[in-house]
Amino acid sequence: MFLRPPSWPFDESEAGGDFFRLPGFGHRIGGGRDGTGRQAQQAQGARGQEKHDWTDSEVGLNCIGFPVMTSPRALIFAFLACAFWACQSPPDAQAEHAGWHMEDMDLSVDPGQDFYRYVNGAWLESNPIPAAYGSWGVAHEVMERNQSILKSILEDAAGESDAQPGSTTQLLGDFFASGMDLERIEAAGLRPLAEELALIEAVQSKAQLPAFIGRLNTAGVAAPFGIASESSFENSQMMIAMLIQAGLGLPDRDYYLREGEEAEVLRQQYREHLAAMFGHLGESPDAAAGAAERVFALERRLAEISLSSVELRVISNLANWRSLGELQAMTPSFAWSEYFQAIGLEELDGVNLIAPRFFEGLEVLLQETDLADWKFLFRWHLLDSYADYLPKAIVDDNFAFFGKTLTGAEELPPRWKKVLQTINGGTGELLGQAFVKEAFSASAKSRAERMVQDLLAAFRQRLLTREWMSEETRQKALQKLEAFRYKIGYPDVWRSYEGLELDRSSYAANVMRVNRFDFAFQMAKVGKEVDPNEWGMAPQEVNAYYHPLRNEIVFPAGILQPPFFSNAQDDALNYGAMGTVIGHEITHGFDDQGSQFDAEGNLNNWWTESDSQEFQARAQVLVDQFNGYQAIDDLHVNGQLTLGENIADLGGLIMAYHALMNRLGEDADKKLDGFTPAQRFFLAYGRTWRANIRDEALKLQVNTDPHSPAYFRCIGPLSNTEAFAEAFGLPSDSPMMRPQESRASIW
């Protein structure tokens, strides 16, 4: 289904850095891969928002590092937006989890040797990864608390069978009840997909493909491409349609092309999974195996024309306006007018292409690929997109590959969590309205707003003192910073779900209704002005984001939770955790992608040539630093893929520290729990990255995620920060610190 946007290539995901995963691409509920977030770079949108990232789609986050189920809009949002995470619980719940916990530390470790283990060692030993997850960290803990609130809301709603039709209670209650009714789901079998499967079978010529692919898109199935609505790169106040590459079942195009025994073993496991799923569609073992080979061959060809994750971070690959005539000339075998008519966009001047090379290559595939192979591809992606909403045998086979094989998870999460994730993705603001009434106080919002203002002031101070920047560029940077907008907690104007009809008869049918409802909602924006009140994620999400096309930072109530933030915590802990998240999102506006957008959010070069070259040289220091980090076996972090997030992490850490010092003034030396405020600040920062992760999940993250693994997101920025060394009295040759001449310094 169409979910909210994760984050796109620009920044983080934060679903998700991730600014450039365009939010405009339909948020789709379906397609979640048990924590793999595998479709994020495909057909769901570029990066329109950036999110703070924790690395487990299972958590259902879209920010910096928590992947979620994605759609074209989510992908675009992801490409464009950069994200993080966190949320606020009721006051008494907050107090229980707030503050500093000495028992989580390993005081036998020298902070100058391994600060990460010094801060988190005991916690890491006493918190093994639950069987249902590929990783387990602080964001998961926050999400667990949020989910307990959300579960109660849904159970109460489901208990009211006579609720007013169309009301929040009725929609949420029936949606949840349909997902929990396993007996009815088993009895229905594949009937919820029967109409779509019959329509695939009825396609008799390639001339019918445009209209049919359009129909698939409306149902949340992006194959071989997806579409979303997002702000124009040239006129950020107007919404346009964006087309983006898609159609892959594996997490990333490189999974089809990478050489080596391990890669080939995984591809064989994927083929076996395809065969198993075709078996559920009624194919004999031999026929299923044949269908699997044909789908894999076509997906491999799609992978060959797809852009890599690194290429999707290049803005020139994202911003490509084409008139309808130019688009038709690029792919003469595909009647675009029939496609746009099928999705309800009959009056259209043109579209933006994310990855034009893909659509040029698609023309060749349309000519050379048998119609039967396209139909196998459609059947597979339809079943794949709705697998979680069908009988247990299909759910189990889906999890066996996308959960166990790709992330190392050992078992499915409890059923209610899976259903909650689906509802959260499809009707997030509907659920969020009930959540914030129970979980976000006015005083918390006020304190969070003060922190944002402090961080913006600190960034301004830093801009004024950057000696490497000319006065001409500095003034443009200050103008952009002054134009920043911020949103905290929840929307001032809630999205309307009027017209959405849900009942208790079929879970999969409800998912499809929500997908089509949201798709229509997204497409209705095309050609209209941007709604300044719109949010790119639900308020209960443990995440945050920066949106470059809107030049705004957004912090949902879900991330304003301890240990990230609490009224019960001192400023040092709040600024070391939530403050660095805020600083991270601000810095995304000035990272290697966000810096290409002006104060109004338009793609516009406001840099002098010499300043641009100096910025790139300084950024290259971070690329080289993170390229040197060995994550597992011989697999290194990709410094180019993770550059935007690494710039934001470093900038956010420095900005938050200066904001804290400005806030404390003469109280900067007062100790608490035996630590100075500066030490507590860095302790809190280290705590935000604590996480255990399975080998499989770590490999998946390094291969696909624009966020570095948590360990390196902790020690990487710290190793460049002199204030950290001063706080703990570390000598210049401390293992935790990089040599002065090798340290990265940008903002």
N, C-alpha and C positions, 0 to 999 in steps of 0.2 A: 504494500500500500504506500501511498505517498506520505512520507514522514516529513518531519522538518529537515531542513538542510543540515548536514553535518559540518562540513567546512570544506573549503575547496582548496585548490592548489595554491592559491596565493599565500594563505597563511596557515594556520593550523588546523579542531576538531575537533580541532578541536575539532564532528562532528566532529573528536575532530581537534593550529595555524590553519588556517584552513580557510582563509578568506576566500580563496577561490574555488570553493565548491559552491557553486551558485545556489542560492536559496530559491531561486525562481523555479528550479526544477521540481516538479511535483513531489511532494513528500510522500513517500510510499510506505505503507505499513508492512507490506509483504517484502520478502526478499531478505529478511534478516538472516544472517548465517551463523546463528549460535555463537556470536562473538567474533565473527571473522570480518564483518564489515566489507565483504569482498567486492561489492558492486560500487563502492564509493567512487572509484575513478572511472567507472564506465559510463553508463548512460544516465546518470542522475545529475547532472548539473555540475557546473564547475565549482569553484569555490567562492561562495558569496559571503561567507561568514567565517570567522575564525573561531575556533574553540579550544579550550584548554584540554589537554589530552591525557587520558589515563590508560588507554590501550585495551579496553575490553568492550567489544560491541555488546557483550552480554550485559553490561551495566546499562546499556540503553542510553548512553550519553552521546552527545555530538560535539564534543568540544575538543579541546586540545588533544585529547588522546583517547577519548572514549568513542569508539566507532558505534554506529547504530545502523538500523536498517536504512538503506538509502534509496533514493529515487533520483530521477534526473535533476529535479530541483534541488534535492539534497546534495547531489554531487556538485552541482554548480555552486551551490551555497558553500559547499566544502571547498571548492576550488578558490572561491573568493573570500570566504570568511575564516577568521582565525579564532580558535576557541580554547577554553580552559575547563573549569567546573566548580560546584559547591552549593549548599542550601541552608536554610534556617529552620530549626525545629522550635517547638514551644519552649518558653523560658526554662521550665524545670528540666526538660530533656536536654537542653543545651548545657545547663550547668553540670550535668552528669558527665558530659563528654568534653567539656571545655578545660582549659588550663594545660599545664605541662605535667607529663607523667614520667618521673624519673625511672620507673620500672621498665620503660620501653628502651632505655639506653643500654649500651655496653661500655661501661666506664673503664674496662680493661684495655680498650682500644685507644690509641693516641689520636686525637682529632687531627693532628697534622699528618698522620699516615693514611687514615681512611675515615673521613668525617661522616660519610654515609652510614657506616657500620657503628661508629661512635654514637650517633644519634638514634639509630634504629635497630641495633644488633639484637637486643633481647626481643623486641617485637617480631623481627623476622624469624627468629627461632620458635617463637610461641604461636605463630599464625600461619600454619600450613595452608596451602591453597585448597579450598573446598572442591570436592569432586566435580561439581558442575561448572567450574570455571577454569579458564586458561591462565588466569592471573588473579592475584588478590592484593589489594592495596587500600590506601586511605580513602580513595574515592568510592570504592566498593562499600566500605563501612558506612560512609555517609549515605550512599544510595540505599543500603539496607534499612536505615532508619527512615528515610523518605518513603520507601516502599511499604513499610508497615503502616504509615499514615494513609497512603493511597489504597492499600488493600482494604482497610476499614471503610474508606469512602465507597469503594466499589461493592463491597459486601452489603453495606447498608442500602445502597441503591438497588442491588439485585433483589433484596428482600421486599421491595415495594412493587409488587406485580401490578398494582392498579395505578401507577403513576400517570400523570397527565401526558398524553402523547406529544412527543416533540420536546418535552422538558429535559433538563439536564439529567434528572434522576432517571427518567425513562430510557434515554439514550445510553447512558453509562451502565445502568442496571441490566438492560437487555443485551448489550454488547458483552458484558462480563459473564452473564448467565449462559449465553450461547457458547462462549469459549470454554466454560467449565462443564458443559453437558457432553461428556465423553460418549455416553451411550448413543445419543442422537448423532454425534459426529461419525461414530462407527457405522451406524445404520445407513447414513447418507452415502457413505463411500465417496465416489468421484462425481456424484450427481451435481454438486455445486459448480463443477467445471464442464458439465456435459454440453451446454450450449456453446461455449468457446471451443471445445474440442471438435464439435460438429462443424463449426464454422471453419476451422483449420482444414478439416477433411474436405469441405466444400470448395476450397480454393482450387481452381482448375487451370489457372494460367498466371504467369508472372504479372500480367497487367492488373490483376486483382490485389497484388501485394501492397501497394500504397494505402488503400483504404483499410486493409486488414491490419497492417502494422499500426495504423492510427488507432484502430479499435484496441489492439493489445496495449498500446501506450496508455489509453484511458483507464485500463484495468490495472495499471501499475507494473506492466511487463515491458521492459526496455530491451527490445531485440529487433533489429541489430543496432538501433540507436534510440535515444530518448530525447525528450523536449521539456523545457521548463520556461518559466517567465522570470526575468530579472531586470534590474536597472541597466540602462544602456551605458556602454563604456564611454560614449561621446557626449551623452546628455543624461546624466545620472538621475534626473528628475522624472524621466519617462521609462515605463516598463516595455520591454521588448521580448520576443521569443528567442530562445537559444536552443540550438541542436547540439547534441554531444554524443560522442562515440559510446558504444555499449555492446551488449551481446555476448559477453564472456561469462563463463561459469566459474572459472578459477579466480582467485583474488586479484590478479594483475596480469597484464599481457606477458610479462617476463616469465611467468610460470609455464607458458607454452613454448618459450624460445630458449630458456636457460639450458646450458649443457651440463652434463655430469650425471653420475649414477643416481644421486639422491633426487634430482629433478625428474629423471626418467621414471623412477619408482613412483613418485607422486602422480605423474601423469597417468601411469598405468592404474593406480588406485582410483583416479578420477574416472577413467574409462569404465572401470568396474562399477563405480557408483552410477554412472549414466545408464549402464545396462540394467542395474537393479531398479532404477526409477522407471525405465521403459517397461520393465516387467510389471510394475504397478499399473501401467497404462494398458495392460492386456496383451503385450507382445510375448511370444514364446521365447525361451532362452536364446535360441539362435538368432531370431529376429531382433531381440533386444540388443544382443551383442553387435549386430550389424548396424542398428540404429545408432548405438553409442559411438561406433567408429566414424560414422558419417557426420554426426554432430561434432565430435572432437576435431575432425578434419576441417570443418567449416569454421569452428571457433578459432582454430589455429590460424587460418587465413585472416580472420577478423583481427586476431592479435598482431599479425604481421603488418597490418595497415594502421593499427592503433598507436597512439603516442604513449611513450613511457611516462611513469610518474614524474620523473625529472623534467621531461619535455612539457608536461602539463603545468609546470611552474613558470614557464616562459610566457609572459603576457601576450606576446605577438601570436602565440598559438591559441590564445583564448579570445582575443578581441578581433573578430573578422566578420564585418557586416557584409551581407550579400543580398542584392535584390533578388526577387523571385526569378527573374529572368536569368541572372547569373547562376543561381542555384540550379535551375533547370538545365542550363548549358553544361554544368559540371557533372550532372547525372542524368543524361537524356533518357535512360531506360526507366526512370522512376517518375511517375506523374505526381509531382508535388502538390498540384492543385487538389487532387483527389485525397491525398494524405491530410492536407490542412482542412479540407471539408469534413473529413471523418472525425477530426478532433475539435471541430467547432471554431476554427480560425479561417473564415472565408474571406475576410477583408484584411489583407496583410500586404505590406509594402516589401518586406524583406525579413531576414532573420540573421542572428549572429551565429556563426559556426565556431564551436570549440573543436579544434583539431580538423581544419579543412582537409588535411592530407587523408584523413579517414574517409571522408565523403568522396574524395576523388578515387580512392581505392575501392570504395563500395560499388561504384559504377562497374568496375571490372568484375567484381564478385557477382553482381546481379546478372551480368551477361553470361558468365561461365559456370555458375552453380545451378545444378538441377533443381527444379521446383520441389521435388520430393525431399531434397536435403533441407531446403528452407522450412518445409512443413515439419520435418523432424525437429529442427531447431526451435520452432515455435511451440511445439508440443512440450519439449523439454523445459523451456523457460517458463511456460505457463505453469507446469507442475512444480517446478523449482520455486517460483514466486509464491505459490500457495501451499507448499508442502507442510508448513507448520500448522495449518488450519484444517488438515485432513486426518484420516484415520491413523492410528498409532503406528502401524507398520511403515507408513510413509514418513511420519515424523521421526521414527527411529533410524531409518535408512538415511534420511537427510542429516541427522545428527552424527551418524557414524562417520561420515566423511567431513562435513563442515565443522563439526564440533570436535570429535575425537582425533581424526587424522590431522586437521589443520591447526588446532589449538591445544591438543592434549587433554582436553576436558574428558572426564571419565563417565559422567552421567548428565542427563538433562536436568535443568533447574526444576523446582516444583512447578506444577502446572499453572498455579495462580500467577507466578512471576512471568511466565511466558505470555499469558493472556494480558497481564498488566502492561508488559512491554508493547504489545500490539496496540492496545488502547492508547497508551501514552504516545505512540507514534502517529496514530491516525486521528485521534481527537484530543490532542494534548492540552489545548487551551480549555476545552470543556472540563477536563479533569483538573486542570490547574486552578480554575476558579474555586473549586472546593478545597484544594490543597492549601492555598495561601490563607484562607480563612482560619485554618488551624495551625499554620506553621510559619507565619511571617509577621512580626510585630512592627508597629510604626516606629518604635525606638530603634530597632535594628536597621530599618531603612534609612533613618536619619543618620546613624553612625556610619553606615556604608557610604552614604552620599558624601559625608565629610572626608572619608578616606579617598574617594575618587577625586575630590577637589584638591586634596593634599598631593596626590600623585600627579595630577595635571600641573600643579604649581612647581613640583620638583622637576618635572620634565622640562618645563619652561626655563628653569634655572640652568639646567644642563645645556639646553640649546644655546643659551646666551654665552656659555663658556667654552663651546667646542672650537678650539683654535684651528682645526683643520678645515672648517667651513667658512666660505666667504660671506660677507655681509649680505650680498644679494640673495644667496640661497637661504641664509639664516632667516631673513625676513619672510620669505615664502613659507619656510617651515613653521615659523611662529604663527603666521596667518592660518595655516592648516590646523595647528594645535588649538588655536582660539576658536576654531569652527567646530571642534569635536562636540558631538552630542552624546549624552549617556542616558541609559535606562537602567533602573534598579528594581529588582523584586518581581514585578509583574506588569502587564500592559495597562495603560490608562483606559484604553478602549478594547474590550474583549472581542474576539472574532465571533461572528454569528454562525451558528450551525443550522439556521432555519432552512428547512427543505430536506435535511438529511433524515432518512427513514431507516430505522433498525428494529429488529425484532429478535425473538429467541429461537427461531426455527432453524437457522443455519449460521454457524460461525464463519465459514468461508464466504458465504453470500454476504454477510455483514462486512467482511473485510473488502470484498469487491465493491460494495456500495460506497464504503468510505473512500476507497481509491478513486472511484469515478467522481464522487462528490468533490474531493480535494483537487483532482485534475481539472475539473470544470472551474473551480475557484481560482486556480493558478492561471489558467488560460484566459479567464475573464479580465485579468489585469493587463493583458497585452494591449498596448496603445493608450493606456491611461497613465495618469501621474502616479508617482510612488506614494503609497500611504505612509506618512511619517510615524504613525502609531503602531505599525505592524512589527511584530517580533519574529525572529528567525528560529526561536526555540521556545518550548513550553517553560513556564516558571518553576516547575518542579525538577527541572534538569540540573544535574550536578555538572555545570559547565558555564562557559562564558564565551563571548566572541567579539571580534572587531569586524565590521563590514566596510570594506574600502570604498564601495560605490555609494555608501551613505555616510561615510566618515563618522561612524558611531560605534560606541562600545556598550555592551549589554551584559548585565550580571543578574541572572535569574535568582529567585529566592532559594532554589535548590542548591546553589553552591555557597550561599551565605550561611553555612552550617559549621559547627565545630568539627574538626580542629582548624578549619580554614578561617572561620569567623564566628565570634560570639560576643554578646554584651558582657558575658562573664569573664572574658579574657582581657589581659592588659594589652596596651597598644603594641608592644613589641611582638607578641604572638600573632596578633591580627595583621600587622603590617608585614611580618615575615612570611605569612601564608597568603591571606587574601590580598594583602597589599601587593605582593609580587604577581598575583594573578591579574590585578588591575593594571599594574605596570606593564605586564606582558602584553595585554590587549592594546594598551596605548602605543607601545613600541611597534606593534604590528602595522600601525599607520606609517611607520618609518623604516620598515624592513626592506628587503630587496624587492618585494612586490608592492607592498603598500606605499612605498616611497614614490611610485610611479603615478599616483593619483593625487589630485590637488585638493584644496579645501572643500570644494563642492562635490568631490567624489568622482570627478571626471578623469579619464586617462589623459594625463597632460604632463609633459616633462617640465618641471619647474626648477631643475638643477642646472648650474653652469657645467660645462664640460669637464673642467678641472676638478670640481667638487664631486661629480659623478664618478670620475676615475678614482679619486681618493676613497670614496665610500666603498667602491668595489674592491679596492686593494685591502681595506680593513676587513671587509666581509670575508675575503679569501683566507684570512688568518683563521677565522672560525671554521671554514670549510676544511682546511688542512688539519686543524685540531681534532675535529670530530671524525674525519676520515681515519685518523690514527687510533680510534677506539675500537677494540676488538670485542664484539658482543658475545659471540659464541663460536667455538671451533675456529674456522678461518673466515668467518663472516664479520665484516667490519660495518660500522655505521656509515651511511652514505651522507657525507657532509654537504653535498649539493642539494639532495632531496630534503634534508632537514634544516637547511640554512635559515629559512624564514622563522622557524620555531626557535632555533638556537639564538638568533639575533634578539627575538622577543624575550626569551628566558634571561639572557644577560642584561638587556635593557631594563626588564621588569625588576630584576633583583637590585640593580643599582638605584633605580628611581625610588623603589619602595624604601630602601635604606635611607636615602637622603630625606624622603618625606617623613620617616620616623624621627630622624634627628631634628628636623625642623619642628615637628610636633612636640617633642620632649623638651627641647630647650635646655634649661638648667637641670632637669631631672634625668639627663642622659646617663648619669653614673649610678643611679640608685639600683641596688641589687634586689633580686627576687628569686627565691629558691637557690640562692648561691650564685646566680648568673647576672651579669650586667644586662641592660636592655639590648645592647648590640649583640651580645652572645645569644640572648633569647630570640632575637630576630633571626639569626642564622640557624639556630636550632629548629625554629618553626619552619623555616624554609626547607631544611633537610627532611623534616617530618612529612611534608606534603608529597615527597617522592617515594616514600617507603612502599615497597611492593615486592611480593614474590611472584615469579612468572615461570611457567613451564617452558621447556626448551622449544617445543613446537610453536607456542604462542610468540616466543621471543623471535624466532626465525621469521614468522609471519610479519611481525611488526617491523623488523629491520628491512625486510624486502618490500614492504608496501606503505609504511606509515611515514608521513612527513615529520613526525615527532621522534626524537631519539628515545632509546630506552630510559626508564626512570633513573637508573643509577647514574647515567651520564648527564642527564638533565640536572642532577644534583651537583655532582663534582665538577662538571664542565664550566658552568658560570662561576662557581666559587673559586676555581683555580685562576681566574682572571681578575679577581676582586681583592684589592689591597685592603679594603676595610675589613674583610673577613680575616685576613692574616693578622691584622692589628688587634681585632677583637679577641683572638685566642693566643696572641703572642707567638705566632708562627715565624720561624726564621725564613729568610728569602729562599733558602735551599730546601724547604720543607717539601716532601713528596706531594702534598696536596696543592702546591702552588707551581704554576708554570714560570719558567725563567722570565724576567722582566721583558727581555727583547722579543719573547714569543707570545706575550699576552695580547688578547684581543681587546680593543677599545674602540667603540663606535659612538654610542650615545652615553 
